[in-house]
């Protein structure tokens, strides 16, 4: 049971905070990928320009950030809600 000794599940009070929750998967861009990819037929200079343009138009986000840092949907105040139901 060495794993149980090294790893402990946080308590209910700690898990209620949105700061302790984060992303597992990377953000999906408008193109349907997680990273920008330049077409193969471009020269190195054209690829750099293309990737810079795409990075400006379809910005990526830091993968490992708290869910409390997410941008809410239009008309909403927050992106995520933490709620405890049942026994704590």
N, C-alpha and C positions, 0 to 999 in steps of 0.2 A: 504494500500500500504506500510506496514511496510517493506516487503521484498525488494521492490524497493529502499527504503531508506538505507538499510543495504548492499545491493549488487549492485555493479556497474560493467558494462562490461568495460574491459580495452580498451583504444583507439587503433587505427590502428598502430601507431608508436610503442607502447609497444608490440603489438601482432606480429610484424614483427620479433622480437627477438626469437630465438629458445630456449633461457633459460627459457622462460615463459611457454613453452609447456612441458608436461610430459606424462607418461604412465598411463593408467587406468587399464589395465589388467596385470597380472603377466607374466613373460617370460615363454614360453612353452619349456620344456626341450626336449632332443632328444627322451626320452621315451614317449613323448606325454602328460606328466603331468606337473603341475606347482611346484610340490615338489617331492622329492625322497621318495620312500616307500620301506621298506625292506619286503621280503616275510614273511608270518606269521609263518612258521615252524622253523625259526631260533631262537637260544637262544639270550639273551640280548647282550652278548659279540659279537656274530656273526653279529647281527643287527648293532651294533656300527661300526664294521669294514666295513661292507657292505656299510653303509651310508657314511662313511668317504671316501671310495674308489669311490663311485658314485659322491660325492661332488667334488672330484678332477678331475674325468674324464668328467663330465658333469656339469660344474659350473653354478650356478645360478647368477643372477644379482639383484642388489637393485631394487625393484619394483618402488619406487618413485624417479626417477632420471630424469633430463632434457633430451629431445631428442637430444640435442647437445652433450651429453655424449655417445651416441650409437656408436658402432664400425661399420665403413662403410663396405659395401660388398667389396669383393676383386676386385681391379681395380677401385674403386670409391674413391673420395677424402672425401666426406661427406655422412652422412646417410640420412639427411633430408634437404629440401630446403624450405625457406620461401619466398613467392611471393605474392605481392599485385596486384590485378587486379580490374579495375573499380574504382568507387568512393571510396574515403577514408572517 
